[in-house]
Every structure is written in C-alpha cells, then in structure tokens.
C-alpha cells in the first residue's frame, strides 16, 4: 500500500516464525518480483485470510510489510510480490537484489488489517498498480468459495508493469475482471463513477494515493463501514512540506517534540505511552485519538471530513507546525 511504500515493522508488533525457504523467485512484471515461501520441511504454514500480510526481514536487516497474494486455501506456501522502489527506504531493493531461490527468510506470522468481510450484496475490488497484491488474493478466495459476486477493476500504466496479468486472464476470472491501462495519461484513466454511484455491497481498494483519494471521494455517500482501503505508506516518511511540531497531552500537560521523519505515534511510544495501533498506515483506524486542537494534515483513509476537527490518526497524520493537543 508503499509497494506503494511498505511500512516498517514496529517493535513488538508481530510474532516471528522460523525461517522459510524461498522456493521461487523471479520477475513477473517490470520492476515487480514474486517470492514464494515454504517451510524447509514441507509442513503446512500457519493459516492466513485474504487481505493479510507478512512482515519480512530483508537482507539489510529492515522489516517490511508485504501482502499475501495467493489463495488462503493453499496451506503449503505464501506468495508475495514486491515492487523494487528505487527511491524507497531500501527494503525492496535489498529483497529483490539479494534474495534468490533457496535462500532463507525470517517472516512474521500472517496478520490482517484489510479483512474481507461477508457480504451477500457482493464486492467491488479496485487495484492500482502493485495494489493488486492483496486484491487478487481476495478474488481467488471468493472463487474458491464458489462466490462469484465480485467485480475486479485492475488499473495500471501498461501491460508490462501489471503483475499477475496472465493469472487474471485465466478462464476462472472470465467476466469478473476489468483491466485498464492508461499509458501514464491521467485523462485516459478509467471512470469508476458508474461503478461506485450506487451504494451496494463492499468496496476494497488498494493502490496509489491518487486512486484511493478518488475512490474515497466517489464513495462519500456510502456507509464508511462498507468502504475499505489498504495503504502501505510509512507514516514517518518525510514529505516535502513537512514541518516539526509539538504535541501536548491535554490531561497531563506533557509536551512532546515531533520532528520531521517521526510520527506522532512514534513520539508517544518513545515517551512511554502505550497507544493502540495495527496497520500503521492510516487505513485501519486502530490508533484513532481525540484531537482537542491544532492545525492537522490528515493523511489517513478512515476519517470523514466532518471528523477532522475532533479526531486524528496518530500513525500518519501530522501537525502543520505549532502545537497539536490530543487526549489519550
């Protein structure tokens, strides 16, 4: 979501399993590499659910979150696809450039911040670029469960950069998948409004920030509980206009500095405060915190505009300088 930039693992956030063997490694699209992981003894792996992810310790020691792309019924393997981000923090480069078939990797147990909830009214699955990684697992799961009540919209620049394109052209996906390439021209983008105009079922979206913002705008009339986003954005990744600011805790008056490159969540943890969190990418809502005052740049995919004055997702959102007052 961050592939889009994947979020780094936080201390004590996941349980780690024994090392898994890379049984397959190779490029499946321009800049995108697939890794298949299995237990060295061939045993079944801990189960996962569609939309789930692993945290992988890459060769340079960093830990990165990657969505699982295979069908959850497959208990003997995990499949992840990784986009090599030349301008990222180095995790994807380390994995793609240094890991080969037969190597061993340390991974977490599967976790899910983007679960597929039951829906008799069906699903709209929207993927942009590398955002196909959790979405294709959902489609595979629905098909294996005999549920054809979904439509998958896969949007990318071109066919060469689209992962799993051959898989989605298989007969089992016939009539279920719309594939659109815009050639890098925003004016040639797919019009999702006819798809989202009528509020019915559940929407799942993963992809670039622009796509998710557009889907969020077009689903403003939907119930927020029926629209789901997955983002792998590192909340501490500096943006060009970021400024340092302070956070004051209303009840105690404690003041914390939040420099550029550090999230409010990290600053709170460093000061000894235990704040609930899960995805740490602004898409699950676990770290919702009461906002008392302050000028805030809301970067999450959970809050509605009418909630901005009273709530903040401390994993990704920041103050625009000055002081932000919160209640924890």
C-alpha positions as CSV (number, residue, x, y, z in Angstrom):
1,X,0.0,0.0,0.0
2,X,4.2,2.0,-0.2
3,X,4.5,-1.1,-2.9
4,X,3.2,1.5,-2.5
5,X,6.0,2.3,0.1
6,X,5.8,-0.6,2.7
7,X,5.6,0.4,6.3
8,X,8.5,-0.7,8.6
9,X,7.7,-3.1,11.3
10,X,7.3,-1.7,14.8
11,X,8.8,-3.1,18.0
12,X,6.7,-5.9,19.4
13,X,4.2,-5.7,16.7
14,X,4.3,-9.2,15.2
15,X,5.3,-12.8,16.2
16,X,8.1,-14.2,14.2
17,X,8.1,-17.7,12.8
18,X,11.1,-20.0,12.0
19,X,12.8,-19.1,8.7
20,X,11.1,-20.0,5.5
21,X,12.8,-21.2,2.3
22,X,12.4,-19.2,-0.9
23,X,11.1,-21.9,-3.3
24,X,10.6,-19.5,-6.2
25,X,11.9,-16.0,-7.0
26,X,11.6,-14.1,-10.2
27,X,10.4,-11.1,-12.1
28,X,6.7,-11.2,-13.1
29,X,6.3,-7.6,-14.4
30,X,8.5,-4.6,-15.0
31,X,10.1,-3.9,-11.6
32,X,7.9,-6.4,-9.8
33,X,9.3,-9.7,-8.4
34,X,7.4,-12.7,-7.0
35,X,8.7,-14.7,-4.0
36,X,7.2,-18.0,-3.0
37,X,7.9,-19.1,0.6
38,X,7.6,-22.6,2.1
39,X,8.6,-24.4,5.3
40,X,12.0,-26.1,4.9
41,X,10.4,-29.5,5.9
42,X,7.4,-29.0,3.6
43,X,5.0,-28.7,6.5
44,X,1.8,-26.6,6.4
45,X,2.2,-23.0,7.3
46,X,0.0,-21.0,9.7
47,X,-3.2,-20.1,8.0
48,X,-4.0,-16.6,6.6
49,X,-7.0,-14.8,5.3
50,X,-7.3,-12.8,2.1
51,X,-6.1,-9.3,2.5
52,X,-3.5,-10.5,5.0
53,X,0.2,-9.8,5.0
54,X,3.6,-10.9,6.3
55,X,6.4,-8.8,7.8
56,X,9.6,-9.8,6.1
57,X,13.1,-9.2,7.4
58,X,15.1,-8.4,4.3
59,X,18.9,-8.9,4.0
60,X,19.8,-5.4,5.1
61,X,18.0,-6.0,8.4
62,X,15.0,-3.8,7.7
63,X,11.5,-5.2,8.2
64,X,8.8,-4.6,5.6
65,X,5.2,-5.5,5.3
66,X,4.1,-7.3,2.1
67,X,0.6,-8.5,1.2
68,X,-0.1,-12.2,0.6
69,X,-1.3,-12.8,-3.0
70,X,-2.2,-16.5,-3.1
71,X,-5.4,-18.2,-2.2
72,X,-5.7,-18.8,1.6
73,X,-6.7,-22.4,1.0
74,X,-3.1,-23.0,0.0
75,X,-1.5,-24.0,3.3
76,X,1.9,-25.1,2.0
77,X,3.1,-21.7,0.7
78,X,3.0,-17.9,1.0
79,X,3.3,-15.8,-2.1
80,X,4.3,-12.1,-2.1
81,X,5.0,-9.7,-5.0
82,X,7.4,-6.9,-4.4
83,X,7.9,-3.7,-6.4
84,X,11.5,-2.6,-6.4
85,X,11.3,1.0,-5.2
86,X,14.4,2.8,-6.4
87,X,13.5,5.9,-4.4
88,X,12.3,4.0,-1.3
89,X,13.9,3.3,2.0
90,X,16.0,0.4,0.7
91,X,13.9,-2.6,1.9
92,X,12.5,-3.6,-1.5
93,X,15.9,-3.1,-3.2
94,X,17.6,-5.3,-0.6
95,X,15.0,-8.1,-1.1
96,X,14.8,-8.0,-4.9
97,X,18.6,-7.6,-5.4
98,X,19.9,-10.1,-2.8
99,X,17.3,-12.9,-2.4
100,X,17.3,-15.9,-4.6
101,X,15.6,-19.3,-4.8
102,X,16.9,-21.5,-2.0
103,X,17.6,-18.6,0.4
104,X,16.0,-18.4,3.8
105,X,14.0,-15.5,5.1
106,X,12.6,-14.6,8.5
107,X,9.0,-13.6,8.4
108,X,6.2,-12.9,10.9
109,X,3.1,-14.9,11.3
110,X,0.3,-13.7,9.0
111,X,-1.7,-10.7,10.1
112,X,-4.7,-8.9,8.5
113,X,-5.6,-5.2,8.7
114,X,-7.6,-5.5,5.5
115,X,-10.0,-8.4,6.0
116,X,-12.7,-9.4,3.5
117,X,-16.0,-9.3,5.4
118,X,-19.0,-11.4,4.5
119,X,-21.3,-9.7,2.0
120,X,-24.3,-11.2,0.3
121,X,-24.6,-7.9,-1.7
122,X,-21.2,-8.6,-3.4
123,X,-17.9,-6.8,-3.7
124,X,-16.2,-4.2,-5.8
125,X,-12.4,-4.8,-5.8
126,X,-10.3,-2.0,-7.1
127,X,-6.5,-2.3,-7.6
128,X,-4.0,0.2,-8.9
129,X,-0.5,-1.0,-9.9
130,X,1.2,-3.0,-7.2
131,X,-2.1,-2.7,-5.2
132,X,-3.2,-5.8,-6.9
133,X,-1.3,-7.9,-4.4
134,X,-4.0,-8.2,-1.7
135,X,-6.9,-7.7,-4.1
136,X,-6.0,-10.8,-6.2
137,X,-5.9,-12.9,-3.0
138,X,-9.5,-11.8,-2.3
139,X,-10.6,-12.7,-5.8
140,X,-9.0,-16.1,-5.6
141,X,-10.6,-16.7,-2.2
142,X,-14.1,-15.7,-3.4
143,X,-13.7,-18.0,-6.4
144,X,-12.5,-21.0,-4.3
145,X,-15.5,-20.4,-2.0
146,X,-17.8,-20.6,-5.0
147,X,-18.8,-16.9,-4.7
148,X,-18.9,-15.1,-7.9
149,X,-20.4,-11.9,-6.5
150,X,-17.5,-9.6,-7.2
151,X,-16.0,-7.5,-9.9
152,X,-12.3,-6.6,-10.0
153,X,-11.0,-3.4,-11.6
154,X,-7.3,-3.5,-12.2
155,X,-5.8,-0.2,-13.3
156,X,-2.2,0.2,-14.4
157,X,0.1,2.3,-16.6
158,X,0.6,-0.6,-19.2
159,X,0.5,-4.3,-19.5
160,X,4.3,-4.7,-18.9
161,X,4.0,-3.2,-15.4
162,X,0.9,-5.1,-14.4
163,X,1.6,-8.0,-12.0
164,X,-0.5,-11.2,-12.2
165,X,-1.9,-10.2,-15.6
166,X,-1.7,-13.7,-17.0
167,X,-3.4,-15.1,-13.9
168,X,-6.3,-12.7,-14.3
169,X,-6.8,-13.7,-17.9
170,X,-7.4,-17.3,-16.9
171,X,-10.9,-18.8,-17.6
172,X,-12.0,-18.8,-14.0
173,X,-11.8,-15.0,-14.0
174,X,-13.8,-14.6,-17.2
175,X,-16.4,-11.8,-16.8
176,X,-15.1,-10.9,-13.4
177,X,-12.2,-8.7,-14.2
178,X,-11.8,-5.3,-16.0
179,X,-8.2,-4.4,-16.9
180,X,-7.4,-0.9,-17.9
181,X,-4.1,0.7,-18.9
182,X,-3.9,4.5,-19.1
183,X,-0.5,4.8,-20.6
184,X,0.5,7.2,-17.9
185,X,-2.1,9.7,-19.1
186,X,-4.5,10.8,-16.2
187,X,-7.0,11.9,-18.8
188,X,-7.2,8.3,-20.1
189,X,-7.9,6.9,-16.7
190,X,-10.8,4.5,-16.1
191,X,-14.1,6.2,-15.0
192,X,-15.1,4.5,-11.7
193,X,-18.1,6.7,-11.1
194,X,-20.6,4.4,-12.8
195,X,-19.2,1.6,-10.7
196,X,-19.5,3.4,-7.4
197,X,-22.5,5.6,-8.0
198,X,-24.9,3.1,-6.5
199,X,-24.1,2.1,-2.9
200,X,-24.3,-1.7,-2.7
201,X,-22.0,-4.3,-1.1
202,X,-18.5,-3.6,-0.1
203,X,-15.6,-1.7,-1.8
204,X,-12.0,-2.8,-1.3
205,X,-9.3,-0.5,-2.8
206,X,-5.5,-0.7,-2.8
207,X,-3.2,1.4,-4.9
208,X,-1.5,4.8,-5.3
209,X,-2.7,7.6,-3.1
210,X,-4.4,9.4,-6.0
211,X,-6.5,6.4,-6.8
212,X,-7.5,5.9,-3.2
213,X,-8.3,9.6,-2.8
214,X,-10.5,9.4,-5.9
215,X,-12.3,6.3,-4.7
216,X,-12.9,7.9,-1.3
217,X,-14.4,11.0,-2.9
218,X,-16.7,8.9,-5.1
219,X,-17.9,6.8,-2.1
220,X,-18.7,9.7,0.1
221,X,-22.4,8.7,0.0
222,X,-21.6,5.1,1.1
223,X,-21.6,3.9,4.6
224,X,-17.9,4.2,5.8
225,X,-18.1,0.6,7.2
226,X,-18.6,-0.7,3.6
227,X,-15.6,1.0,2.1
228,X,-12.1,-0.4,2.8
229,X,-8.6,0.8,1.9
230,X,-5.2,-0.7,2.3
231,X,-2.2,1.5,2.3
232,X,1.4,0.6,2.9
233,X,2.5,4.2,3.5
234,X,5.2,4.8,6.0
235,X,3.8,7.5,8.2
236,X,7.3,8.7,9.2
237,X,8.4,9.1,5.6
238,X,9.0,12.8,5.2
239,X,7.0,14.8,2.7
240,X,8.5,18.0,1.1
241,X,6.3,20.3,3.1
242,X,6.6,18.6,6.5
243,X,7.4,20.8,9.5
244,X,8.4,19.9,13.0
245,X,5.7,20.5,15.6
246,X,4.8,19.7,19.2
247,X,2.1,17.5,20.7
248,X,0.6,18.4,24.1
249,X,-1.3,15.8,26.1
250,X,-4.3,17.6,27.5
251,X,-4.7,15.7,30.8
252,X,-1.1,16.0,31.9
253,X,0.3,19.0,30.0
254,X,3.2,16.9,28.8
255,X,4.7,18.3,25.6
256,X,6.5,16.1,23.0
257,X,8.6,17.2,20.1
258,X,7.7,15.6,16.8
259,X,10.5,16.3,14.3
260,X,10.3,15.7,10.5
261,X,10.6,11.9,9.9
262,X,8.9,10.9,13.1
263,X,5.2,10.1,13.5
264,X,3.1,11.2,16.5
265,X,2.7,7.5,17.3
266,X,6.5,7.0,17.5
267,X,6.9,10.1,19.6
268,X,4.2,8.9,22.0
269,X,5.8,5.4,22.3
270,X,9.3,6.9,22.8
271,X,7.8,8.9,25.7
272,X,6.4,5.7,27.3
273,X,2.8,5.9,26.2
274,X,1.0,2.8,25.1
275,X,-1.1,3.7,22.1
276,X,-3.2,1.0,20.2
277,X,-2.2,0.5,16.6
278,X,-2.2,-2.1,13.9
279,X,-1.7,-1.2,10.3
280,X,0.3,2.0,11.0
281,X,-0.6,3.2,7.5
282,X,-3.7,5.1,8.2
283,X,-6.2,2.6,6.9
284,X,-7.4,0.5,9.9
285,X,-8.5,3.1,12.5
286,X,-6.9,1.4,15.5
287,X,-4.9,4.5,16.6
288,X,-7.8,6.9,16.4
289,X,-7.1,9.6,19.0
290,X,-9.2,12.5,20.3
291,X,-8.0,15.8,18.8
292,X,-8.5,18.8,21.0
293,X,-6.9,21.5,18.9
294,X,-4.3,22.2,16.3
295,X,-3.8,22.6,12.6
296,X,-3.6,19.0,11.3
297,X,-2.7,17.4,7.9
298,X,-4.9,14.4,7.9
299,X,-3.3,11.6,5.9
300,X,-5.5,8.6,6.8
301,X,-8.1,6.8,4.8
302,X,-10.5,6.3,7.7
303,X,-11.8,9.7,9.0
304,X,-14.6,11.6,7.2
305,X,-14.1,15.3,6.7
306,X,-16.7,16.1,9.5
307,X,-14.5,14.1,11.9
308,X,-11.3,16.1,11.2
309,X,-11.8,18.6,13.9
310,X,-12.1,16.1,16.7
311,X,-10.1,13.0,15.7
312,X,-6.6,12.2,14.4
313,X,-4.9,9.0,13.3
314,X,-1.5,9.4,15.0
315,X,0.3,6.8,12.9
316,X,0.3,9.0,9.8
317,X,-1.2,12.5,10.3
318,X,0.9,15.4,11.3
319,X,0.6,19.0,12.6
320,X,1.4,21.8,10.2
321,X,3.8,23.4,12.6
322,X,2.9,24.8,16.0
323,X,1.1,22.7,18.6
324,X,-1.3,19.8,18.4
325,X,-3.3,19.0,21.6
326,X,-4.6,15.4,22.0
327,X,-6.4,13.4,24.7
328,X,-5.1,9.9,25.3
